[in-house]
Each structure stands twice: as structure tokens, then as C-alpha cells.
Amino acid sequence: MGDDARTTKMVALLREYIASPVKASYKVPDEMRQSGIVPRSYLQIRCSQVPAFNQHKLGGKRALDDTLDAMVANGYLFEVDKAKSIEAYGFQGRAFRITKLPD
């Protein structure tokens, strides 16, 4: 599975994320979701069972980070300032704002 498969899956996950509330077990404040901000931890959990990520030759974490880096470089996401994320949502991990998604 290549980069295109991972990007396609990531876009599908992001569309699902912004379309409806997530389960409480993910511990994502709904205000974050409504603002189009997705925690990296949520994406890691969601991608952990996806072959395009967990079967990557360098591991699932690397596949996820490479996919996120590519999406940032392409203008689909940008990383949220950690201090602002803590202040606004009480969230301390890495998070990304969804700016636009490819068709």
C-alpha cells in the first residue's frame, strides 16, 4: 500500500470526524471537533487497524506522521499551537486544524 492509499484513508477519516460526534472513549472534546481540530491521538487510534498504516515497512507511527506531514505540506491541515490548544480545549497533545480536504 502506498502514500495514495494512506492519504485516501486519512481523508475519509477526517470527513467522518467532522461529520458527526466521536465516541467518548476517544476523549476528544466536541468543541474541538466542531472547530475542525483533530487530535493526532485520535488519528493514531483510528489508523492502528488500517493495513495501509500498520503494515508500513517503517511502522504505523511513521506512516501516520508521514501522511500528516504530507497533508500539512499540501495545505489540507495545519498544526495547532499547543498553548492555544491547552487554553481553548484543555488538550495537551498534537492537534491539527482541517483547512480543506481534497475532492
DSSP file (Angstrom, degrees, kcal/mol; ACC not computed):
  #  RESIDUE AA STRUCTURE BP1 BP2  ACC     N-H-->O    O-->H-N    N-H-->O    O-->H-N    TCO  KAPPA ALPHA  PHI   PSI    X-CA   Y-CA   Z-CA
    1    1 A M              0   0    0      0, 0.0     2,-0.1     0, 0.0    54,-0.0   0.000 360.0 360.0 360.0 137.4    0.0    0.0    0.0
    2    2 A G     >  -     0   0    0     54,-0.1     4,-1.8     1,-0.0     3,-0.3  -0.308 360.0 -83.6-107.2-172.4    1.3    3.4   -1.0
    3    3 A D  H  > S+     0   0    0      1,-0.2     4,-2.7     2,-0.2     5,-0.2   0.856 123.3  57.8 -59.6 -38.0    1.1    7.0    0.0
    4    4 A D  H  > S+     0   0    0      1,-0.2     4,-2.6     2,-0.2    -1,-0.2   0.893 105.1  50.6 -62.7 -39.3   -2.1    7.5   -2.0
    5    5 A A  H  > S+     0   0    0     -3,-0.3     4,-2.2     2,-0.2    -1,-0.2   0.905 112.0  47.3 -65.2 -41.1   -3.9    4.8   -0.1
    6    6 A R  H  X S+     0   0    0     -4,-1.8     4,-2.6     2,-0.2    -2,-0.2   0.914 113.0  48.0 -66.9 -42.0   -2.9    6.3    3.2
    7    7 A T  H  X S+     0   0    0     -4,-2.7     4,-2.6     2,-0.2    -2,-0.2   0.920 111.3  50.9 -64.3 -42.8   -3.9    9.8    2.1
    8    8 A T  H  X S+     0   0    0     -4,-2.6     4,-2.0     1,-0.2    -2,-0.2   0.917 112.7  45.7 -60.3 -44.2   -7.3    8.5    0.8
    9    9 A K  H  X S+     0   0    0     -4,-2.2     4,-2.4     2,-0.2    -1,-0.2   0.903 111.9  51.9 -66.1 -41.1   -8.0    6.7    4.1
   10   10 A M  H  X S+     0   0    0     -4,-2.6     4,-2.6     1,-0.2    -2,-0.2   0.918 108.7  50.3 -62.6 -43.5   -6.9    9.8    6.1
   11   11 A V  H  X S+     0   0    0     -4,-2.6     4,-2.5     1,-0.2    -1,-0.2   0.911 110.4  50.4 -60.6 -42.4   -9.3   12.0    4.1
   12   12 A A  H  X S+     0   0    0     -4,-2.0     4,-2.2     1,-0.2    -2,-0.2   0.914 111.2  48.5 -62.4 -42.9  -12.1    9.5    4.7
   13   13 A L  H  X S+     0   0    0     -4,-2.4     4,-2.4     1,-0.2    -2,-0.2   0.898 112.0  48.9 -64.0 -40.3  -11.4    9.5    8.5
   14   14 A L  H  X S+     0   0    0     -4,-2.6     4,-2.3     2,-0.2    -2,-0.2   0.892 110.0  50.7 -68.1 -39.3  -11.3   13.3    8.6
   15   15 A R  H  X S+     0   0    0     -4,-2.5     4,-1.3     1,-0.2    -2,-0.2   0.923 112.8  46.7 -62.4 -43.2  -14.6   13.6    6.7
   16   16 A E  H  X S+     0   0    0     -4,-2.2     4,-1.4     1,-0.2    -2,-0.2   0.907 110.1  55.0 -62.9 -42.5  -16.2   11.2    9.2
   17   17 A Y  H  < S+     0   0    0     -4,-2.4     3,-0.2     1,-0.2    -2,-0.2   0.916 112.2  40.6 -59.3 -47.1  -14.6   13.1   12.1
   18   18 A I  H  < S+     0   0    0     -4,-2.3    -1,-0.2     1,-0.2    -2,-0.2   0.708 109.7  61.7 -77.9 -17.2  -16.1   16.4   11.1
   19   19 A A  H  < S+     0   0    0     -4,-1.3    -1,-0.2    -5,-0.2    -2,-0.2   0.817 114.3   7.0 -79.6 -30.8  -19.5   15.0   10.1
   20   20 A S  S  < S-     0   0    0     -4,-1.4    -1,-0.2    -3,-0.2     0, 0.0  -0.995  85.6 -82.2-153.6 155.1  -20.5   13.5   13.5
   21   21 A P        -     0   0    0      0, 0.0     2,-0.2     0, 0.0     3,-0.1  -0.154  45.4-126.6 -56.4 149.9  -19.6   13.4   17.1
   22   22 A V        -     0   0    0      6,-0.2     6,-0.1     1,-0.1     5,-0.1  -0.616  33.6 -84.6 -96.8 159.4  -17.0   10.8   18.1
   23   23 A K    >   -     0   0    0     -2,-0.2     3,-1.8     1,-0.1     5,-0.4  -0.285  35.4-121.1 -60.8 145.8  -17.3    8.2   20.9
   24   24 A A  G >  S+     0   0    0      1,-0.3     3,-1.9     2,-0.2    -1,-0.1   0.776 107.0  73.8 -59.9 -27.2  -16.5    9.4   24.4
   25   25 A S  G 3  S+     0   0    0      1,-0.3    -1,-0.3     2,-0.1    -2,-0.1   0.726  87.4  61.9 -62.4 -21.3  -13.8    6.7   24.6
   26   26 A Y  G <  S-     0   0    0     -3,-1.8    -1,-0.3     2,-0.1    -2,-0.2   0.642  99.5-139.7 -78.0 -13.9  -11.6    8.8   22.3
   27   27 A K    <   +     0   0    0     -3,-1.9    -3,-0.1    -4,-0.3    -2,-0.1   0.896  47.1 149.8  55.7  46.0  -11.6   11.7   24.8
   28   28 A V        -     0   0    0     -5,-0.4    -1,-0.2    -6,-0.1    -6,-0.2  -0.944  49.5-124.8-108.7 117.0  -12.0   14.4   22.2
   29   29 A P    >>  -     0   0    0      0, 0.0     4,-1.4     0, 0.0     3,-1.2  -0.391  16.5-133.3 -58.5 132.5  -13.8   17.5   23.4
   30   30 A D  H 3> S+     0   0    0      1,-0.3     4,-2.8     2,-0.2     5,-0.2   0.793 104.6  65.8 -62.4 -26.1  -16.7   18.0   21.0
   31   31 A E  H 3> S+     0   0    0      1,-0.2     4,-1.3     2,-0.2    -1,-0.3   0.866  99.7  52.2 -62.0 -34.9  -15.8   21.7   20.8
   32   32 A M  H <4>S+     0   0    0     -3,-1.2     5,-2.8     2,-0.2     3,-0.3   0.949 110.7  46.5 -64.0 -48.2  -12.5   20.6   19.1
   33   33 A R  H ><5S+     0   0    0     -4,-1.4     3,-1.7     1,-0.2    -2,-0.2   0.921 110.6  52.0 -61.0 -44.8  -14.4   18.6   16.5
   34   34 A Q  H 3<5S+     0   0    0     -4,-2.8    -1,-0.2     1,-0.3    -2,-0.2   0.782 108.9  52.0 -63.9 -26.2  -16.9   21.4   15.9
   35   35 A S  T 3<5S-     0   0    0     -4,-1.3    -1,-0.3    -3,-0.3    -2,-0.2   0.417 119.5-111.0 -88.2   0.9  -13.9   23.7   15.3
   36   36 A G  T < 5S+     0   0    0     -3,-1.7    62,-3.4    -4,-0.3     2,-0.5   0.785  72.6 138.4  75.9  26.9  -12.4   21.3   12.8
   37   37 A I  E   < -A   97   0A   0     -5,-2.8    -1,-0.3    60,-0.2    60,-0.2  -0.928  32.6-167.9-110.1 124.8   -9.4   20.4   15.1
   38   38 A V  E     -A   96   0A   0     58,-3.3    58,-2.5    -2,-0.5     2,-0.2  -0.940  17.6-129.8-116.2 127.3   -8.4   16.8   15.2
   39   39 A P  E  >  -A   95   0A   0      0, 0.0     4,-1.6     0, 0.0     3,-0.3  -0.484  12.8-133.7 -72.2 142.4   -6.0   15.3   17.8
   40   40 A R  H  > S+     0   0    0     54,-2.7     4,-2.6     1,-0.2     5,-0.2   0.874 106.9  61.7 -60.0 -36.7   -3.2   13.2   16.5
   41   41 A S  H  > S+     0   0    0     53,-0.5     4,-2.1     1,-0.2    -1,-0.2   0.883 101.9  50.9 -59.4 -39.5   -4.0   10.6   19.2
   42   42 A Y  H  > S+     0   0    0     -3,-0.3     4,-2.4     1,-0.2    -1,-0.2   0.928 111.5  47.4 -61.6 -45.7   -7.5   10.1   17.7
   43   43 A L  H  X S+     0   0    0     -4,-1.6     4,-2.4     1,-0.2    -2,-0.2   0.872 109.2  54.2 -65.9 -36.4   -6.0    9.6   14.2
   44   44 A Q  H  X S+     0   0    0     -4,-2.6     4,-1.2     2,-0.2    -1,-0.2   0.927 110.5  46.0 -63.9 -43.7   -3.4    7.1   15.7
   45   45 A I  H >< S+     0   0    0     -4,-2.1     3,-0.5     1,-0.2     4,-0.4   0.941 114.8  47.2 -62.7 -46.9   -6.1    5.0   17.2
   46   46 A R  H 3< S+     0   0    0     -4,-2.4     3,-0.5     1,-0.2    -2,-0.2   0.840 116.1  44.3 -65.4 -33.4   -8.2    5.1   14.1
   47   47 A C  H >< S+     0   0    0     -4,-2.4     3,-1.7     1,-0.2     7,-0.5   0.616  89.1  88.0 -86.4 -12.8   -5.3    4.2   11.8
   48   48 A S  T << S+     0   0    0     -4,-1.2    -1,-0.2    -3,-0.5    -2,-0.1   0.753  94.9  39.8 -62.4 -24.7   -3.9    1.5   14.0
   49   49 A Q  T 3  S+     0   0    0     -3,-0.5    -1,-0.3    -4,-0.4    -2,-0.1   0.331  91.1 104.2-104.6   6.3   -6.0   -1.2   12.4
   50   50 A V    X>  -     0   0    0     -3,-1.7     4,-2.7     1,-0.1     3,-2.0  -0.796  65.8-144.3 -93.4 120.4   -5.7    0.0    8.9
   51   51 A P  H 3> S+     0   0    0      0, 0.0     4,-1.9     0, 0.0    -1,-0.1   0.833  97.3  63.8 -53.3 -37.0   -3.4   -2.1    6.8
   52   52 A A  H 34 S+     0   0    0      1,-0.2   -46,-0.2     2,-0.2   -47,-0.1   0.784 118.2  27.8 -59.7 -25.1   -2.1    0.9    4.8
   53   53 A F  H X4 S+     0   0    0     -3,-2.0     3,-1.6    -6,-0.3    10,-0.2   0.862 122.5  45.2 -99.7 -54.5   -0.7    2.2    8.1
   54   54 A N  H 3< S+     0   0    0     -4,-2.7     6,-0.3    -7,-0.5    -2,-0.2   0.647 113.9  50.5 -73.9 -12.1    0.0   -0.8   10.3
   55   55 A Q  T 3< S+     0   0    0     -4,-1.9    -1,-0.3    -5,-0.4    -3,-0.1   0.301  78.7 128.8-103.2   8.8    1.7   -2.8    7.6
   56   56 A H    X   -     0   0    0     -3,-1.6     3,-1.9     1,-0.1     6,-0.1  -0.390  68.9-122.9 -62.6 139.8    4.1    0.1    6.5
   57   57 A K  T 3  S+     0   0    0      1,-0.3    -1,-0.1     2,-0.1     3,-0.1   0.749 112.2  42.9 -60.9 -24.8    7.7   -1.1    6.4
   58   58 A L  T 3  S-     0   0    0      1,-0.3     4,-0.4     2,-0.0    -1,-0.3   0.331 123.9 -95.7-102.1   6.0    8.7    1.6    8.9
   59   59 A G    <>  -     0   0    0     -3,-1.9     4,-2.1     1,-0.1    -1,-0.3  -0.070  34.9 -78.1 100.4 160.7    5.7    1.1   11.2
   60   60 A G  H  > S+     0   0    0     -6,-0.3     4,-2.6     1,-0.2     5,-0.2   0.846 123.5  55.5 -65.4 -37.6    2.4    2.6   11.8
   61   61 A K  H  > S+     0   0    0      2,-0.2     4,-2.8     1,-0.2     5,-0.2   0.935 110.6  45.4 -62.7 -45.7    3.6    5.7   13.7
   62   62 A R  H  > S+     0   0    0     -4,-0.4     4,-2.8     2,-0.2     5,-0.2   0.912 112.6  51.2 -63.9 -42.2    6.0    6.6   10.9
   63   63 A A  H  X S+     0   0    0     -4,-2.1     4,-2.1   -10,-0.2    -2,-0.2   0.915 112.5  46.7 -61.5 -42.6    3.3    6.1    8.3
   64   64 A L  H  X S+     0   0    0     -4,-2.6     4,-2.8     2,-0.2    -2,-0.2   0.948 114.1  46.4 -64.2 -48.8    0.9    8.3   10.2
   65   65 A D  H  X S+     0   0    0     -4,-2.8     4,-2.7     1,-0.2    -2,-0.2   0.894 112.6  50.1 -63.8 -39.4    3.4   11.1   10.7
   66   66 A D  H  X S+     0   0    0     -4,-2.8     4,-2.2    -5,-0.2    -1,-0.2   0.899 112.0  48.4 -64.2 -39.4    4.5   11.0    7.1
   67   67 A T  H  X S+     0   0    0     -4,-2.1     4,-2.3    -5,-0.2    -2,-0.2   0.923 112.7  47.6 -66.8 -44.1    0.8   11.2    6.0
   68   68 A L  H  X S+     0   0    0     -4,-2.8     4,-2.3     2,-0.2    -2,-0.2   0.916 111.1  51.8 -62.7 -42.6    0.2   14.1    8.3
   69   69 A D  H  X S+     0   0    0     -4,-2.7     4,-2.6     1,-0.2    -2,-0.2   0.913 110.7  48.1 -59.5 -43.1    3.3   15.9    7.2
   70   70 A A  H  X S+     0   0    0     -4,-2.2     4,-1.9     1,-0.2    -1,-0.2   0.892 111.0  50.4 -65.4 -39.4    2.2   15.5    3.5
   71   71 A M  H  <>S+     0   0    0     -4,-2.3     5,-2.5     2,-0.2     6,-1.2   0.858 111.7  48.0 -69.3 -33.9   -1.3   16.8    4.3
   72   72 A V  H ><5S+     0   0    0     -4,-2.3     3,-1.5     4,-0.2    -2,-0.2   0.937 111.4  50.4 -66.6 -46.9    0.2   19.8    6.1
   73   73 A A  H 3<5S+     0   0    0     -4,-2.6    -2,-0.2     1,-0.3    -1,-0.2   0.828 110.6  50.2 -60.6 -32.5    2.6   20.4    3.1
   74   74 A N  T 3<5S-     0   0    0     -4,-1.9    -1,-0.3    -5,-0.2    -2,-0.2   0.443 117.5-111.9 -88.2  -0.3   -0.4   20.2    0.7
   75   75 A G  T < 5S+     0   0    0     -3,-1.5    -3,-0.2     2,-0.3    -2,-0.1   0.624  87.1 113.7  84.4  13.4   -2.5   22.7    2.7
   76   76 A Y  S   <S+     0   0    0     -5,-2.5    23,-2.4    -6,-0.2    24,-1.2   0.785  84.5  13.7 -85.1 -28.2   -5.1   20.3    3.9
   77   77 A L  E     -B   98   0A   0     -6,-1.2     2,-0.3    21,-0.2    -2,-0.3  -0.929  60.5-162.6-137.0 158.8   -4.1   20.5    7.6
   78   78 A F  E     -B   97   0A   0     19,-1.5    19,-3.0    -2,-0.3     2,-0.2  -0.982  32.3-106.9-142.2 147.3   -2.0   22.8    9.8
   79   79 A E  E     -B   96   0A   0     -2,-0.3     2,-0.3    17,-0.2    17,-0.3  -0.478  33.2-128.8 -73.6 134.6   -0.7   22.0   13.2
   80   80 A V        -     0   0    0     15,-2.7    15,-0.4    -2,-0.2     2,-0.2  -0.609  29.3-101.7 -82.5 138.9   -2.4   23.9   16.1
   81   81 A D     >  -     0   0    0     -2,-0.3     4,-2.1     1,-0.1     5,-0.2  -0.418  28.5-137.2 -59.3 128.1   -0.2   25.8   18.5
   82   82 A K  H  > S+     0   0    0      1,-0.2     4,-2.4     2,-0.2     5,-0.2   0.885 100.5  53.2 -60.5 -42.6    0.0   23.6   21.7
   83   83 A A  H  > S+     0   0    0      1,-0.2     4,-2.3     2,-0.2    -1,-0.2   0.899 110.9  47.3 -61.4 -40.2   -0.5   26.5   24.1
   84   84 A K  H  > S+     0   0    0      2,-0.2     4,-2.9     1,-0.2     5,-0.3   0.876 110.4  52.5 -68.5 -37.0   -3.7   27.6   22.3
   85   85 A S  H  X>S+     0   0    0     -4,-2.1     4,-2.3     2,-0.2     6,-1.4   0.893 111.3  46.5 -65.1 -40.2   -5.0   24.1   22.3
   86   86 A I  H  X5S+     0   0    0     -4,-2.4     4,-1.5     4,-0.3    -2,-0.2   0.933 115.8  45.9 -66.0 -45.8   -4.4   23.8   26.0
   87   87 A E  H  <5S+     0   0    0     -4,-2.3    -2,-0.2    -5,-0.2    -1,-0.2   0.919 121.3  35.9 -64.1 -45.6   -6.1   27.1   26.7
   88   88 A A  H  <5S+     0   0    0     -4,-2.9    -2,-0.2    -5,-0.2    -1,-0.2   0.866 138.8   9.2 -79.6 -37.2   -9.1   26.6   24.4
   89   89 A Y  H  <5S-     0   0    0     -4,-2.3    -3,-0.2    -5,-0.3    -2,-0.2   0.467  89.3-117.5-126.5  -5.1   -9.8   22.9   24.9
   90   90 A G     << +     0   0    0     -4,-1.5     2,-0.5    -5,-0.6    -4,-0.3   0.736  68.5 141.6  69.4  20.8   -7.6   21.6   27.7
   91   91 A F        -     0   0    0     -6,-1.4    -1,-0.3     1,-0.1    -2,-0.2  -0.849  31.4-176.6-102.0 128.9   -5.9   19.3   25.2
   92   92 A Q        +     0   0    0     -2,-0.5    -1,-0.1    -3,-0.1    -6,-0.1   0.513  52.5  80.8-106.0  -5.7   -2.2   18.8   25.5
   93   93 A G  S    S-     0   0    0      1,-0.2     2,-0.2    -8,-0.1    -8,-0.1  -0.200  93.0 -67.9 -90.5-175.0   -1.2   16.6   22.6
   94   94 A R        +     0   0    0     -2,-0.0   -54,-2.7   -55,-0.0   -53,-0.5  -0.520  57.4 177.4 -71.6 140.5   -0.5   17.4   18.9
   95   95 A A  E     -A   39   0A   0    -15,-0.4   -15,-2.7   -56,-0.3     2,-0.4  -0.979  16.6-148.3-145.6 156.1   -3.6   18.5   17.0
   96   96 A F  E     -AB  38  79A   0    -58,-2.5   -58,-3.3    -2,-0.3     2,-0.5  -0.977  11.6-135.2-131.1 137.8   -4.3   19.7   13.5
   97   97 A R  E     -AB  37  78A   0    -19,-3.0   -19,-1.5    -2,-0.4     2,-0.7  -0.790  23.6-130.7 -89.3 132.6   -6.9   22.1   12.1
   98   98 A I  E     + B   0  77A   0    -62,-3.4   -21,-0.2    -2,-0.5     3,-0.1  -0.748  31.6 172.2 -82.6 115.9   -8.6   20.8    9.0
   99   99 A T        -     0   0    0    -23,-2.4     2,-0.3    -2,-0.7    -1,-0.2   0.859  63.6 -25.8 -94.4 -41.9   -8.4   23.6    6.4
  100  100 A K        -     0   0    0    -24,-1.2    -1,-0.4   -25,-0.0     0, 0.0  -0.957  56.9-137.9-163.5 158.4   -9.7   21.8    3.3
  101  101 A L        -     0   0    0     -2,-0.3    -3,-0.0    -3,-0.1   -24,-0.0  -0.964  28.2-107.5-124.8 144.3  -10.0   18.3    2.1
  102  102 A P              0   0    0      0, 0.0    -2,-0.0     0, 0.0   -26,-0.0  -0.282 360.0 360.0 -65.7 155.1   -9.3   17.1   -1.5
  103  103 A D              0   0    0      0, 0.0    -2,-0.0     0, 0.0     0, 0.0   0.480 360.0 360.0 -70.2 360.0  -12.3   16.0   -3.6
